[in-house]
Amino acid sequence: MTTWAPGDRVVALLEGGGYAEQVVARAGQVLPVPDGVDLVDAAALPEAVCTAWTNLVDTGRLRSGETVLVQGGSGGVGSIAVQLAAALGAQVVATAGGPDRVARCVALGADVGIDHREQDVVAAVRDATGGRGADVVLDVLGGGGLRDNVRALAPGGRLVVIGLQRGRRGELDLEAVMAKHAWVTGTLLRPRSADEKAALVATVCEQVWPMVADGRVRPVVHARVPFADAPVAHELLESGDAFGKVLLVP
């Protein structure tokens, strides 16, 4: 859909910079808000869904019946990735910090939840997969997570890095990668061209929006914070206490 009219309920994948009461978005990066989805909560969807889809499906080549490890299943992207992977028919293993957050990941659709504060993540992944490992690892840890993420991969597995919570640099055991015939890659959404973003949004509208409409994928919003309290929102994100998205509202 590329024709819009005043009054349409829409959300958009912005170029960057959404701290505003009004924004300009390219028509090809705009999505309709499905009936039954709250307009404000829907703001949590575009970037998270586009990020999860392109990294799980386009880059990670996740297929039904495979196992995916979502590192950070309680995050803004991770909470969507758990739901999306489950809807695609994958076995979903998700990490989170603390039993309550793990339980919420399971409630979102994870088959196995791992408390990374108390459990050996690699061992837990192997237990969940009969020793085989994960076909896809969606990772927000970055450099500090390389070693364990490669160890958690199944033969032919794909490690897709989308975050750098534990640093930009890390040591990669190339022999381990080669022995598993594994892929290690990473992507960013923001630097992509307008045409690439429009194509991604069109695919998301076709493939994922029906899942949003029927409730298989839903926005996960931890808090709505007024614009005037934007520093509080940042403190909440930095604390690690947020589960899902924190939304700034006028």
N, C-alpha and C positions, 0 to 999 in steps of 0.2 A: 504494500500500500504506500503510495507516494503522494497522494492528494489529500490535503488536510484542510479543515475548515475551523473557523473560530468556535470555541466551545468543545472541541474534541478532547476527550480524556487521553492524554499521551504522556509517555516518558521518552527519554532520549539518551543515547550514548554520546556524551559531550566530548569536545576536543580536550577538555581539561579546564577546571575552574567552575565548579557548580555552587560556589558560595554566593548566591545572588537570588533575588526575588524574581528576576526575569533573565532568561538566557536566549541566545540564538543557536539553533541547531540545524544542521543540514537535513533536508527532508528525508534523505536515504538513511539517516541514523535515528529516525523517530519510530516509535512503536506504539500501537494502541494499548491502552490499559484494558485487560479483559474484564467483562462484567463480573461483578462479585469481588473484585480485588480493590482494596482501599487505595485511593489515589496517592496519598502520601506514602503509604507502605510500598507502593509500586516503584517509588524512586530507588528502592534498594535493589531492584532487579537488573537494569540494563548492563551496567559494567560487570557485575558479578556473574550474570548468566553468560554474557559474551565471553568473559574470561574463562569460565568453567568449560563452556562448549568447545571453544577453539583449542584449548589445551588438552582436554580429555579426548575429543573426537578427531579434530583435524590433525593435531600434532601427536597426541598419544595413541591414536587409532584404537581406542577402546571399543571392544565388541561385546555383545551379550554373551554371558557365560565366563568372561574373564574376571580376574580379580584386580581391583584398584585399591591402592593405599592412599588415602587422603591425609596428608600431614597437615594438621591444623583444621580438623573438621568443624571446630567451633567458630572459625573466622567468617568474615563477610563472604569471601569466595568459597571457602571450605564448606560452609553450611549449605550453599547452593550445589556445590559439586557432589556432596553426599546424596542429595535428593535426585539430582540429574543422573548420576551413575546408577542409582537404584532403579530409576524409571527406565533406563536403557537395558536393564537386565543383568547388570554386573554384580558380582559379589563385592560388597563395599566394606573395607576395613578403614576405620577412622581413628586418628589420635586426637586427644584433648587432655587438658590438665585438670585432673580431679574427677572423682566419681560422678558428681552431678553433671558435669559437662559431657562426660562420656555417655551418660544415660540419655542426655538430650540428643547426642549424635545418633544413638541407636533409635530414638524416637523419630528422627528425621529419615531413617531408612538404612542406616549402617547395619550390616549383619554382625560385625564385630567391632567393639569399641576398645581402645587401648589407652590407658592412663599413662602418658609418657613420663609422668613424675614418679611413678611407682613400678612400672613394668619395663622389661627389655622389649623394645618395639620390634626389633628384628626377630627375636625368638617368638614373640606373639604372632607376627605375620606368618612365620613358618608353621606354627601350630595351627593357624587358621586355614592353611592351604596344604596341609599334609606334607610339609617340607619343601614345597615347590617355590613359594615366593609369589610376589605380586607381578602381574603382567604390566601394570602401569603404576608409577608412583607420581602423584601430583604433590609437589614440594614447595613449601614456603620458607624453608629454613636456609637454603643457599649453601654457602661454603661449609659451614659447620655441620651440615647434614649429609655431605657427599658420601662419606665412608659407609654409614649405616644404610643409606638409601640404596647404594649399589649392592650391599649385602642382602637387602630385602627383595631385590629383583629376582624374578623367575628367569629361566633361559629365554632369550629373545625379548626380555623386558625393556620397557621404555621409561626412563626417568625424565620428567618434565619439570624444570625449575621455574617457578613463577614468583618467588619472593626471596628476600635476602635477610631474614630475621637473624640469622647467625653468621652474617658476614658475606662479603663479596668474593672472598678468596678461600680456597680449601684445597686439600691434597686429594687427588683422584688416582686411585689404583687402576691404571690402564690394563694391567694383566687381568684383574678381576672383571673389568668391562669386556675385554676380548674373550675371556673364557666363557662368559654368558651370552656372547653375541648380542650384547645390550646396546641401547642407544642412550646417550645423555645429551639433553638439549634444553633450551630455555627460550621463553618468548616474552615480549612486552606488547601490550595492546595500544598504548598511547601513540607510539611513533608510526603506526601504520597509516597508509595513505587513506584519503577519503573514500576512494573506490574500494579498497580492501575492507574498510569498516562498513560501508554500505552493503557489500556482499555478505559480510558476517551477520549484520543485522537482519538481512533478508532471510538468511538461513535460520537464524534464531526464531524469527517470526513464524517460519514454516514448521520447524521441527520442535521447538521448545515451547512456544506460546500456547499450543494446545495442552501441554502438560500443566502450564500455569492456569489455564482456564478450567481444567478439571481437578485441580488441587494436588496433582502429583508433585509439582514444584511450587513452592510458595515463598514469599519474602520472609526473611527472618530478621526481625528488628528488635534490637536490645533496648533502644531508647530513642525518643524524639527530644531533641535539645533545641531551645530557641537560638536564633542567630546571635543574640546578644551574649549568650553563654558559650560561644564557640570554643573558648579555651577549655571549658569543662569537658566538652566533647572530646577534645584532643587528649586531655588527661585520662579520660575513661578508656580511650583506645590504647594509650601507652601503658596503662595499668594491667592490661591483659584480662580485665574482668568482663569485657563486653562479649556477648555471645551473638554472633551475627553482625548486623549493620547498626551503626549509630547515624541517625538522620538529623540534619540541621533543618529547622522549619522557621518560616517567617513569624 
